[in-house]
């Protein structure tokens, strides 16, 4: 990578870029690439500065230089990046006029989760009546999945019972009860990375069991590179 920055033509281009940025009151120009959990690359040339998009400010000749330059860097660093499985990444190419440095910084986002279990009493007449009816039908447990992320979430309207290997339509009064349990005990279950899990309606013991899993994404530093220009 260092050899690339020793090219005299490249140094000349960055010297020109440096003064164009300064003359327009900009302290940096940057561009990102994103690598998903599946390893897919999301890259498009859209340089950004502290004043917004660089497109209206930089001359076409400079954009024509930066586009293939960032593309070359992308191809050079992909094999060094940490992604896949429970990880995704963002790589930022950045030139700063403040210190005449070009940097490549990878941020690695790792998905993990925190689990908890809980039990809740059933206190409404309608719910207890449903439990009695299900017991008479020899349905002792009903499992209902839920999922939430990105400011939205849902509880399945269909429950599954292993006793009869069948499905049960969940009445609206039960949906209200389960949503209230989530809101009262796991506020924010539907935002950011969200959560997932399973409710078990235990008809034999007349209680609700909750297996809850909150998704948590943490940031760490991955690949790093910097080059100091001397012009």
LOGUFI-768005 format. One record per residue: residue number from 0; residue in three letters; chain; x, y, z of N, C-alpha, C in turn. Coordinates in Angstrom, 2 decimals. Each point is the difference from the previous one (the first is absolute). Layout:
BEGIN
(rec NUM ALA A (X Y Z) (X Y Z) (X Y Z)) ...
***
This chain:
BEGIN
(rec 0 UNK A (0.82 -1.21 0.00) (-0.82 1.21 0.00) (0.86 1.26 0.00)) (rec 1 UNK A (1.08 -0.01 0.79) (0.88 1.18 0.07) (0.60 0.34 -1.35)) (rec 2 UNK A (0.31 -1.04 -0.80) (0.61 0.24 -1.31) (-0.91 0.84 -0.89)) (rec 3 UNK A (-1.30 -0.22 0.12) (-0.96 0.74 -0.82) (0.14 1.50 0.21)) (rec 4 UNK A (0.27 0.41 1.23) (0.05 1.42 0.34) (1.35 0.65 -0.33)) (rec 5 UNK A (0.93 -0.79 -0.50) (1.28 0.57 -0.42) (-0.01 0.45 -1.46)) (rec 6 UNK A (-1.08 -0.28 -0.69) (-0.13 0.40 -1.40) (-0.03 1.52 -0.11)) (rec 7 UNK A (0.94 0.62 -0.75) (0.05 1.47 -0.11) (-1.29 0.60 -0.54)) (rec 8 UNK A (-0.66 -0.68 -0.94) (-1.25 0.52 -0.56) (-1.09 0.03 1.07)) (rec 9 UNK A (0.00 -1.02 0.85) (-0.98 -0.04 1.07) (0.23 1.14 0.99)) (rec 10 UNK A (1.26 0.23 0.35) (0.34 1.09 0.92) (-0.45 1.34 -0.59)) (rec 11 UNK A (0.22 0.18 -1.30) (-0.40 1.24 -0.67) (-1.51 0.20 0.06)) (rec 12 UNK A (-0.76 -1.08 -0.19) (-1.45 0.08 0.05) (-0.48 0.37 1.40)) (rec 13 UNK A (0.64 -0.58 1.02) (-0.42 0.30 1.36) (0.39 1.42 0.41)) (rec 14 UNK A (1.07 0.50 -0.54) (0.37 1.39 0.28) (-1.06 0.94 -0.57)) (rec 15 UNK A (-0.45 -0.31 -1.21) (-1.06 0.80 -0.61) (-1.29 -0.12 0.80)) (rec 16 UNK A (-0.34 -1.23 0.40) (-1.20 -0.22 0.81) (0.07 0.80 1.29)) (rec 17 UNK A (1.17 0.00 0.63) (0.20 0.70 1.26) (-0.38 1.48 -0.12)) (rec 18 UNK A (0.48 0.65 -1.05) (-0.25 1.43 -0.13) (-1.41 0.31 -0.49)) (rec 19 UNK A (-0.58 -0.91 -0.75) (-1.41 0.19 -0.39) (-0.90 -0.07 1.23)) (rec 20 UNK A (0.27 -0.97 0.86) (-0.79 -0.13 1.22) (0.17 1.24 0.89)) (rec 21 UNK A (1.25 0.44 0.19) (0.24 1.17 0.84) (-0.68 1.24 -0.54)) (rec 22 UNK A (0.05 0.19 -1.30) (-0.59 1.20 -0.60) (-1.51 0.01 0.12)) (rec 23 UNK A (-0.59 -1.15 0.23) (-1.46 -0.08 0.16) (-0.41 -0.18 1.47)) (rec 24 UNK A (0.97 0.19 0.90) (-0.31 -0.07 1.43) (-0.32 -1.39 0.49)) (rec 25 UNK A (0.55 -1.02 -0.64) (-0.26 -1.38 0.40) (1.24 -0.60 0.64)) (rec 26 UNK A (-0.21 -0.78 1.05) (1.14 -0.56 0.73) (0.22 -1.47 -0.31)) (rec 27 UNK A (-0.91 -0.63 -0.74) (0.23 -1.39 -0.37) (-0.90 -0.39 -1.16)) (rec 28 UNK A (0.35 -1.12 -0.63) (-0.87 -0.67 -0.96) (0.09 -1.49 0.31)) (rec 29 UNK A (-1.14 -0.70 -0.04) (0.01 -1.41 0.35) (-1.02 -0.79 -0.82)) (rec 30 UNK A (0.18 -1.29 0.00) (-0.91 -0.90 -0.69) (-0.03 -1.32 0.75)) (rec 31 UNK A (-1.17 -0.66 0.05) (-0.16 -1.22 0.78) (-0.31 -1.21 -0.88)) (rec 32 UNK A (0.37 -1.17 0.50) (-0.52 -1.25 -0.54) (-0.57 -0.79 1.17)) (rec 33 UNK A (-0.99 -0.82 -0.29) (-0.66 -0.79 1.03) (0.05 -1.48 -0.37)) (rec 34 UNK A (0.27 -0.83 0.99) (0.04 -1.45 -0.20) (-1.05 -0.62 0.92)) (rec 35 UNK A (-0.96 -0.71 -0.58) (-1.09 -0.56 0.77) (0.39 -1.29 0.70)) (rec 36 UNK A (-0.94 -0.52 0.81) (0.22 -1.26 0.71) (0.27 -1.14 -0.99)) (rec 37 UNK A (-0.58 0.11 -1.19) (0.17 -1.05 -1.00) (1.22 0.22 -0.88)) (rec 38 UNK A (0.78 1.05 0.30) (1.21 0.28 -0.77) (-0.23 0.85 -1.23)) (rec 39 UNK A (-1.25 0.34 -0.29) (-0.30 0.84 -1.16) (0.57 1.40 0.19)) (rec 40 UNK A (0.54 0.57 -1.09) (0.61 1.33 0.03) (-0.99 1.03 -0.50)) (rec 41 UNK A (-0.23 1.03 0.79) (-0.85 1.11 -0.42) (0.90 1.22 -0.17)) (rec 42 UNK A (0.37 0.28 -1.24) (0.90 1.11 -0.27) (-0.52 0.83 -1.16)) (rec 43 UNK A (-0.02 1.27 0.19) (-0.29 0.92 -1.10) (0.78 1.28 0.26)) (rec 44 UNK A (0.43 0.64 -1.05) (0.83 1.19 0.13) (-0.88 1.19 0.36)) (rec 45 UNK A (0.11 0.45 1.23) (-0.79 1.14 0.47) (0.82 0.75 1.05)) (rec 46 UNK A (1.07 0.67 -0.44) (0.90 0.66 0.97) (-0.74 1.05 0.81)) (rec 47 UNK A (0.38 0.11 1.26) (-0.68 0.88 0.95) (1.03 0.89 0.67)) (rec 48 UNK A (-0.41 1.21 0.36) (0.87 0.93 0.72) (-0.76 0.56 1.19)) (rec 49 UNK A (0.68 0.85 0.78) (-0.67 0.62 1.14) (-1.08 0.99 -0.44)) (rec 50 UNK A (-0.09 0.27 -1.29) (-1.06 0.87 -0.52) (-1.03 -0.78 -0.79)) (rec 51 UNK A (0.03 -1.32 0.11) (-0.96 -0.81 -0.73) (0.66 -0.72 -1.16)) (rec 52 UNK A (-0.80 -0.30 -1.02) (0.52 -0.72 -1.15) (1.09 0.80 -0.69)) (rec 53 UNK A (1.06 -0.70 -0.42) (1.12 0.68 -0.66) (-0.30 0.29 -1.47)) (rec 54 UNK A (-1.04 -0.61 -0.53) (-0.27 0.08 -1.44) (-0.15 1.43 -0.52)) (rec 55 UNK A (-0.73 0.91 0.68) (-0.13 1.35 -0.56) (1.26 0.85 0.15)) (rec 56 UNK A (0.94 -0.46 0.85) (1.16 0.83 0.33) (1.24 -0.39 -0.80)) (rec 57 UNK A (0.29 -1.29 -0.06) (1.20 -0.44 -0.68) (-0.19 0.02 -1.51)) (rec 58 UNK A (1.01 0.42 -0.74) (-0.11 -0.03 -1.47) (-0.08 -1.43 -0.51)) (rec 59 UNK A (-0.56 -0.17 -1.20) (-0.18 -1.33 -0.57) (1.32 -0.76 -0.11)) (rec 60 UNK A (1.07 0.73 -0.32) (1.30 -0.66 -0.14) (0.44 -0.66 1.30)) (rec 61 UNK A (-0.33 0.65 1.14) (0.38 -0.56 1.29) (-0.90 -1.18 0.35)) (rec 62 UNK A (-1.28 0.09 -0.32) (-0.91 -1.12 0.22) (0.41 -1.19 -0.86)) (rec 63 UNK A (0.44 0.28 -1.23) (0.45 -1.07 -0.90) (1.26 -0.69 0.53)) (rec 64 UNK A (0.77 0.72 0.79) (1.18 -0.59 0.63) (-0.38 -0.82 1.23)) (rec 65 UNK A (-0.87 0.56 0.86) (-0.33 -0.65 1.26) (-0.79 -1.29 -0.20)) (rec 66 UNK A (-0.87 -0.01 -0.99) (-0.85 -1.18 -0.21) (0.83 -1.27 -0.22)) (rec 67 UNK A (0.88 -0.03 -1.02) (0.82 -1.22 -0.18) (1.01 -0.21 1.13)) (rec 68 UNK A (0.43 1.08 0.65) (0.94 -0.14 1.11) (-0.65 -0.74 1.16)) (rec 69 UNK A (-1.21 0.41 0.40) (-0.71 -0.69 1.08) (-0.33 -1.44 -0.41)) (rec 70 UNK A (-0.31 -0.20 -1.27) (-0.30 -1.35 -0.49) (1.23 -0.90 0.14)) (rec 71 UNK A (1.16 0.56 -0.32) (1.26 -0.75 0.14) (0.26 -0.36 1.45)) (rec 72 UNK A (-0.22 0.96 0.90) (0.20 -0.27 1.42) (-0.96 -1.07 0.49)) (rec 73 UNK A (-1.25 0.08 -0.44) (-0.98 -1.01 0.39) (0.50 -1.40 -0.35)) (rec 74 UNK A (0.48 -0.15 -1.23) (0.47 -1.31 -0.44) (1.22 -0.46 0.79)) (rec 75 UNK A (0.80 0.97 0.47) (1.22 -0.34 0.75) (-0.26 -0.44 1.43)) (rec 76 UNK A (-1.04 0.54 0.62) (-0.20 -0.26 1.43) (-1.06 -1.05 0.31)) (rec 77 UNK A (-0.78 -0.41 -0.99) (-1.12 -0.90 0.29) (0.43 -1.27 0.71)) (rec 78 UNK A (1.12 -0.58 -0.42) (0.44 -1.26 0.60) (0.48 0.17 1.44)) (rec 79 UNK A (0.20 1.25 0.43) (0.51 0.26 1.34) (-1.11 0.29 1.00)) (rec 80 UNK A (-1.23 0.08 -0.48) (-1.09 0.47 0.85) (-0.68 -1.13 0.75)) (rec 81 UNK A (-0.55 0.36 1.17) (-0.69 -0.96 0.86) (-1.50 0.12 -0.23)) (rec 82 UNK A (-0.59 -1.01 -0.61) (-1.45 0.00 -0.22) (-0.48 -1.42 -0.16)) (rec 83 UNK A (-1.32 -0.14 -0.09) (-0.59 -1.32 -0.16) (-0.48 -0.57 1.31)) (rec 84 UNK A (-0.94 -0.91 -0.07) (-0.53 -0.62 1.21) (-0.75 1.02 0.84)) (rec 85 UNK A (0.51 0.28 1.21) (-0.67 0.96 0.89) (0.63 1.38 -0.11)) (rec 86 UNK A (0.80 0.23 -1.04) (0.67 1.29 -0.15) (-0.33 0.66 -1.34)) (rec 87 UNK A (-0.06 1.31 0.05) (-0.05 0.80 -1.22) (1.00 1.14 0.18)) (rec 88 UNK A (0.28 0.74 -1.04) (1.03 1.03 0.13) (-0.27 1.23 -0.83)) (rec 89 UNK A (0.65 1.10 0.41) (0.00 1.23 -0.79) (1.45 0.46 -0.11)) (rec 90 UNK A (0.43 0.31 -1.21) (1.36 0.47 -0.22) (-0.06 1.42 -0.53)) (rec 91 UNK A (0.73 0.90 0.64) (-0.01 1.41 -0.39) (1.36 0.39 -0.56)) (rec 92 UNK A (0.00 0.49 -1.25) (1.19 0.59 -0.61) (-0.11 1.51 0.22)) (rec 93 UNK A (1.05 0.60 0.57) (-0.12 1.42 0.35) (1.32 0.74 -0.20)) (rec 94 UNK A (-0.11 1.18 -0.62) (1.16 0.90 -0.06) (-0.34 1.25 0.80)) (rec 95 UNK A (0.90 0.38 0.91) (-0.20 1.17 0.86) (1.00 1.08 -0.34)) (rec 96 UNK A (-0.48 1.22 -0.23) (0.89 1.13 -0.27) (0.72 0.46 1.26)) (rec 97 UNK A (-0.56 -0.35 1.16) (0.57 0.44 1.27) (1.41 -0.52 0.21)) (rec 98 UNK A (0.21 -1.28 -0.33) (1.32 -0.59 0.23) (0.60 -0.64 -1.25)) (rec 99 UNK A (-0.66 0.21 -1.16) (0.47 -0.55 -1.28) (0.12 -1.53 0.06)) (rec 100 UNK A (-0.95 -0.62 0.68) (0.02 -1.46 0.13) (-1.14 -0.63 -0.76)) (rec 101 UNK A (0.33 -1.11 -0.66) (-1.01 -0.84 -0.59) (-0.11 -1.24 0.88)) (rec 102 UNK A (-1.23 -0.33 0.43) (-0.18 -1.13 0.91) (-1.05 -0.97 -0.54)) (rec 103 UNK A (0.17 -1.25 0.40) (-1.01 -1.03 -0.24) (-0.32 -0.60 1.36)) (rec 104 UNK A (-1.26 0.09 0.40) (-0.41 -0.51 1.31) (-1.20 -0.92 -0.17)) (rec 105 UNK A (0.12 -1.19 0.59) (-1.11 -0.94 -0.02) (-0.67 -0.04 1.37)) (rec 106 UNK A (-1.31 0.13 0.00) (-0.79 -0.20 1.21) (-0.73 -1.32 -0.15)) (rec 107 UNK A (0.20 -0.88 0.98) (-0.62 -1.33 -0.04) (-1.19 0.00 0.95)) (rec 108 UNK A (-1.16 -0.38 -0.52) (-1.21 -0.10 0.80) (-0.30 -1.47 0.25)) (rec 109 UNK A (0.04 -0.41 1.26) (-0.22 -1.40 0.36) (-1.33 -0.16 0.71)) (rec 110 UNK A (-0.81 -0.93 -0.52) (-1.32 -0.24 0.59) (0.09 -1.06 1.09)) (rec 111 UNK A (-0.57 0.31 1.13) (-0.08 -0.94 1.11) (-1.40 0.12 0.60)) (rec 112 UNK A (-0.27 -0.70 1.05) (-1.32 0.10 0.62) (0.09 -0.27 1.49)) (rec 113 UNK A (-1.00 0.55 0.71) (-0.13 -0.22 1.43) (-1.34 -0.70 0.23)) (rec 114 UNK A (0.04 -1.13 0.71) (-1.21 -0.79 0.20) (-0.52 0.13 1.43)) (rec 115 UNK A (-1.31 -0.15 0.14) (-0.61 -0.04 1.32) (-1.29 -0.80 -0.09)) (rec 116 UNK A (-0.45 -0.51 1.12) (-1.26 -0.73 0.05) (-0.85 0.60 1.11)) (rec 117 UNK A (-1.32 -0.14 -0.12) (-0.89 0.53 1.01) (-1.31 -0.75 0.02)) (rec 118 UNK A (-0.72 0.11 1.12) (-1.31 -0.61 0.15) (-1.00 1.07 0.44)) (rec 119 UNK A (-1.23 -0.06 -0.54) (-1.00 1.01 0.27) (-1.35 -0.67 0.29)) (rec 120 UNK A (-0.68 0.54 1.01) (-1.29 -0.55 0.38) (-1.08 0.43 -0.98)) (rec 121 UNK A (-1.03 -0.82 -0.10) (-1.17 0.33 -0.83) (-1.11 0.46 0.94)) (rec 122 UNK A (-0.46 1.24 -0.18) (-0.93 0.57 0.97) (-1.33 0.46 -0.62)) (rec 123 UNK A (-0.18 -0.19 -1.28) (-1.25 0.44 -0.63) (-0.94 -1.18 -0.19)) (rec 124 UNK A (-1.28 0.25 0.25) (-1.00 -1.06 -0.10) (-0.03 -0.63 -1.38)) (rec 125 UNK A (0.05 0.86 -1.06) (-0.07 -0.53 -1.36) (1.17 -0.92 -0.31)) (rec 126 UNK A (1.18 0.36 0.50) (1.20 -0.81 -0.24) (-0.11 -1.35 0.71)) (rec 127 UNK A (-0.48 0.04 1.24) (-0.14 -1.24 0.77) (-1.04 -0.92 -0.65)) (rec 128 UNK A (-1.05 0.61 -0.53) (-1.02 -0.79 -0.68) (0.57 -0.69 -1.23)) (rec 129 UNK A (0.87 0.74 -0.76) (0.65 -0.60 -1.17) (0.90 -1.16 0.42)) (rec 130 UNK A (0.71 0.18 1.10) (0.89 -1.06 0.48) (-0.80 -1.27 0.36)) (rec 131 UNK A (-1.13 0.20 0.64) (-0.85 -1.14 0.35) (-0.47 -0.73 -1.26)) (rec 132 UNK A (-0.41 0.77 -1.00) (-0.46 -0.60 -1.26) (1.13 -0.76 -0.67)) (rec 133 UNK A (1.20 0.55 -0.02) (1.14 -0.68 -0.64) (0.35 -1.29 0.75)) (rec 134 UNK A (-0.07 0.05 1.33) (0.28 -1.22 0.77) (-1.00 -1.10 -0.36)) (rec 135 UNK A (-1.26 0.38 -0.16) (-1.03 -0.97 -0.37) (0.28 -0.60 -1.38)) (rec 136 UNK A (0.69 0.78 -0.83) (0.38 -0.49 -1.34) (1.35 -0.72 0.04)) (rec 137 UNK A (0.51 -0.21 1.23) (1.28 -0.68 0.23) (1.19 0.79 -0.58)) (rec 138 UNK A (-0.13 1.32 0.00) (1.11 0.87 -0.41) (0.59 0.60 1.28)) (rec 139 UNK A (1.16 -0.49 0.40) (0.61 0.42 1.25) (0.97 1.17 -0.16)) (rec 140 UNK A (0.58 0.13 -1.20) (0.94 1.09 -0.26) (-0.22 0.56 -1.41)) (rec 141 UNK A (0.09 1.32 -0.08) (-0.07 0.67 -1.30) (1.20 0.93 -0.09)) (rec 142 UNK A (0.78 -0.14 -1.05) (1.19 0.83 -0.18) (-0.28 1.04 -1.09)) (rec 143 UNK A (0.38 1.26 0.31) (-0.25 1.12 -0.91) (1.29 0.78 -0.15)) (rec 144 UNK A (0.48 0.14 -1.22) (1.25 0.72 -0.25) (-0.26 1.49 -0.19)) (rec 145 UNK A (1.03 0.81 0.28) (-0.07 1.44 -0.27) (1.35 0.46 -0.52)) (rec 146 UNK A (-0.02 1.15 -0.65) (1.22 0.54 -0.59) (-0.15 1.51 -0.12)) (rec 147 UNK A (1.09 0.73 0.24) (-0.05 1.45 -0.14) (1.36 0.57 -0.34)) (rec 148 UNK A (0.01 1.02 -0.87) (1.23 0.74 -0.32) (-0.40 1.20 -0.86)) (rec 149 UNK A (0.91 1.00 -0.05) (-0.22 1.15 -0.86) (-1.27 0.76 0.29)) (rec 150 UNK A (-0.38 0.11 1.28) (-1.17 0.76 0.44) (-1.33 -0.66 -0.34)) (rec 151 UNK A (0.01 -1.27 -0.27) (-1.27 -0.71 -0.21) (0.15 -1.42 0.53)) (rec 152 UNK A (-1.11 -0.59 0.39) (0.06 -1.35 0.51) (-1.36 -0.67 -0.09)) (rec 153 UNK A (-0.01 -1.30 0.13) (-1.27 -0.73 -0.10) (0.06 -1.26 0.85)) (rec 154 UNK A (-1.18 -0.42 0.43) (-0.18 -1.29 0.65) (-0.84 -0.84 -0.96)) (rec 155 UNK A (0.44 -1.23 -0.24) (-0.73 -0.86 -0.93) (-1.46 -0.16 0.44)) (rec 156 UNK A (-0.89 0.00 -0.97) (-1.42 -0.19 0.29) (-0.36 -1.48 0.09)) (rec 157 UNK A (0.96 -0.86 -0.31) (-0.20 -1.45 0.05) (0.93 -0.59 1.06)) (rec 158 UNK A (-0.53 -0.84 0.87) (0.80 -0.71 0.98) (0.11 -1.46 -0.39)) (rec 159 UNK A (1.03 -0.65 0.54) (0.26 -1.41 -0.33) (-0.04 -0.84 1.27)) (rec 160 UNK A (-0.67 -1.14 -0.09) (-0.09 -0.87 1.16) (0.52 -1.37 -0.37)) (rec 161 UNK A (1.00 -0.45 0.76) (0.62 -1.29 -0.30) (-0.91 -1.16 0.40)) (rec 162 UNK A (-0.94 0.25 0.94) (-0.88 -1.07 0.47) (-0.80 -0.62 -1.14)) (rec 163 UNK A (-0.59 0.89 -0.82) (-0.82 -0.49 -1.11) (0.68 0.22 -1.34)) (rec 164 UNK A (1.26 0.50 0.06) (0.75 0.29 -1.22) (-0.79 0.91 -0.93)) (rec 165 UNK A (-0.71 0.96 0.61) (-0.87 0.86 -0.79) (0.27 1.47 0.23)) (rec 166 UNK A (-0.88 0.81 -0.57) (0.11 1.45 0.11) (-1.24 0.56 0.67)) (rec 167 UNK A (0.20 1.12 0.69) (-1.10 0.64 0.73) (-0.02 1.47 -0.37)) (rec 168 UNK A (-1.16 0.50 -0.41) (-0.16 1.44 -0.23) (-0.01 0.71 1.35)) (rec 169 UNK A (0.83 1.04 0.13) (0.12 0.70 1.27) (-1.02 1.14 0.05)) (rec 170 UNK A (-0.94 -0.04 0.95) (-1.01 1.07 0.12) (0.65 1.35 0.29)) (rec 171 UNK A (-0.70 1.07 -0.37) (0.53 1.36 0.17) (0.32 0.32 1.45)) (rec 172 UNK A (-0.83 -0.51 0.94) (0.25 0.28 1.41) (1.33 -0.58 0.45)) (rec 173 UNK A (0.41 -1.13 -0.58) (1.31 -0.57 0.31) (1.13 0.83 -0.62)) (rec 174 UNK A (-0.21 0.48 -1.22) (1.02 0.86 -0.62) (0.25 1.23 0.87)) (rec 175 UNK A (-1.09 0.61 0.48) (0.15 1.18 0.87) (0.81 -0.33 1.24)) (rec 176 UNK A (-0.28 -1.16 0.59) (0.71 -0.42 1.21) (1.49 -0.19 -0.28)) (rec 177 UNK A (0.32 -0.64 -1.10) (1.40 -0.28 -0.31) (0.76 1.28 -0.35)) (rec 178 UNK A (-0.65 0.90 -0.75) (0.64 1.29 -0.31) (0.26 0.78 1.30)) (rec 179 UNK A (-0.95 -0.03 0.91) (0.19 0.71 1.28) (1.17 -0.57 0.78)) (rec 180 UNK A (0.17 -1.33 -0.02) (1.13 -0.62 0.70) (1.31 0.52 -0.58)) (rec 181 UNK A (0.07 0.05 -1.33) (1.24 0.49 -0.64) (0.26 1.46 0.36)) (rec 182 UNK A (-1.03 0.84 -0.12) (0.18 1.43 0.26) (0.38 0.26 1.45)) (rec 183 UNK A (-0.62 -0.72 0.91) (0.23 0.25 1.43) (1.31 -0.59 0.51)) (rec 184 UNK A (0.51 -1.01 -0.66) (1.19 -0.68 0.50) (1.23 0.14 -0.89)) (rec 185 UNK A (-0.23 0.33 -1.26) (1.13 0.13 -0.93) (-0.26 1.18 -0.93)) (rec 186 UNK A (-0.08 1.18 0.60) (-0.22 1.20 -0.81) (1.09 0.17 -1.03)) (rec 187 UNK A (-0.40 0.31 -1.25) (0.97 0.12 -1.08) (0.25 -1.31 -0.73)) (rec 188 UNK A (-0.85 -0.98 0.25) (0.19 -1.32 -0.62) (-0.06 0.05 -1.52)) (rec 189 UNK A (-0.59 1.09 -0.54) (-0.21 0.07 -1.44) (0.91 1.01 -0.70)) (rec 190 UNK A (0.93 0.64 0.71) (0.82 1.05 -0.62) (1.43 -0.49 -0.25)) (rec 191 UNK A (0.72 0.77 -0.82) (1.39 -0.30 -0.35) (0.14 -1.45 -0.49)) (rec 192 UNK A (0.92 -0.77 0.60) (0.18 -1.38 -0.44) (-1.15 -0.89 0.43)) (rec 193 UNK A (-0.79 0.48 0.99) (-1.22 -0.70 0.37) (0.21 -1.25 0.82)) (rec 194 UNK A (-1.03 -0.82 0.00) (0.01 -1.21 0.82) (-0.83 -1.08 -0.68)) (rec 195 UNK A (0.05 -1.16 0.59) (-0.81 -1.11 -0.48) (-0.18 -0.97 1.16)) (rec 196 UNK A (-0.92 -0.92 -0.15) (-0.21 -0.96 1.06) (-1.32 -0.72 -0.13)) (rec 197 UNK A (-0.38 -0.67 1.07) (-1.19 -0.84 -0.01) (-0.77 0.12 1.31)) (rec 198 UNK A (-1.31 0.20 -0.13) (-0.90 -0.13 1.13) (-0.51 -1.44 0.06)) (rec 199 UNK A (-0.13 -0.53 1.20) (-0.65 -1.30 0.18) (-1.19 0.19 0.92)) (rec 200 UNK A (-1.19 -0.25 -0.52) (-1.20 0.03 0.83) (-0.10 -1.38 0.66)) (rec 201 UNK A (0.27 -0.04 1.28) (-0.01 -1.26 0.75) (-1.39 -0.17 0.61)) (rec 202 UNK A (-0.85 -0.73 -0.71) (-1.38 -0.17 0.44) (-0.10 -0.88 1.25)) (rec 203 UNK A (0.92 -0.94 0.15) (-0.04 -0.90 1.16) (0.21 0.76 1.30)) (rec 204 UNK A (0.92 0.98 -0.01) (0.34 0.74 1.21) (-0.59 1.41 0.01)) (rec 205 UNK A (-0.75 0.33 -1.06) (-0.65 1.30 -0.12) (0.99 1.16 0.17)) (rec 206 UNK A (1.03 -0.03 -0.81) (0.98 1.09 0.00) (0.57 0.17 -1.41)) (rec 207 UNK A (0.68 1.12 -0.18) (0.65 0.31 -1.27) (1.50 0.01 0.22)) (rec 208 UNK A (0.73 -0.72 -0.82) (1.45 -0.04 0.09) (0.59 0.75 -1.19)) (rec 209 UNK A (1.06 0.75 0.25) (0.62 0.81 -1.06) (1.48 -0.32 -0.11)) (rec 210 UNK A (0.41 -0.44 -1.18) (1.42 -0.19 -0.33) (0.37 1.16 -0.91)) (rec 211 UNK A (0.77 0.96 0.55) (0.25 1.28 -0.67) (1.47 0.11 -0.40)) (rec 212 UNK A (0.24 0.49 -1.22) (1.37 0.19 -0.47) (0.12 1.39 -0.62)) (rec 213 UNK A (0.81 0.86 0.62) (0.24 1.35 -0.52) (1.28 0.00 -0.82)) (rec 214 UNK A (-0.12 0.44 -1.24) (1.18 0.08 -0.88) (0.80 1.25 0.33)) (rec 215 UNK A (1.31 -0.15 0.08) (0.90 1.12 0.34) (1.13 0.03 -1.01)) (rec 216 UNK A (0.24 1.16 -0.60) (1.10 0.14 -0.95) (1.08 0.88 0.60)) (rec 217 UNK A (1.24 -0.50 0.04) (1.11 0.76 0.56) (0.97 0.40 -1.11)) (rec 218 UNK A (0.71 1.11 0.22) (0.96 0.51 -0.98) (1.42 -0.26 0.48)) (rec 219 UNK A (0.86 -0.33 -0.94) (1.43 -0.12 0.30) (0.79 0.44 -1.22)) (rec 220 UNK A (1.28 0.23 0.20) (0.87 0.45 -1.09) (0.61 -1.20 -0.71)) (rec 221 UNK A (-0.04 0.04 -1.33) (0.61 -1.06 -0.80) (1.26 0.50 -0.68)) (rec 222 UNK A (0.08 -0.20 -1.29) (1.17 0.39 -0.79) (0.20 1.51 0.05)) (rec 223 UNK A (1.27 0.43 0.14) (0.34 1.42 0.02) (1.23 0.25 -0.88)) (rec 224 UNK A (-0.01 1.14 -0.68) (1.13 0.40 -0.85) (0.04 1.51 -0.03)) (rec 225 UNK A (1.22 0.57 -0.05) (0.10 1.44 -0.20) (1.26 0.33 -0.78)) (rec 226 UNK A (-0.09 1.05 -0.79) (1.16 0.49 -0.74) (0.08 1.52 0.18)) (rec 227 UNK A (1.19 0.48 0.38) (0.24 1.42 0.22) (0.65 0.59 -1.26)) (rec 228 UNK A (-0.70 0.94 -0.63) (0.58 0.69 -1.17) (0.96 1.08 0.49)) (rec 229 UNK A (1.05 0.25 -0.79) (1.06 0.94 0.39) (0.01 1.28 -0.82)) (rec 230 UNK A (-0.98 0.17 -0.88) (0.04 1.23 -0.84) (-0.32 1.22 0.85)) 
***
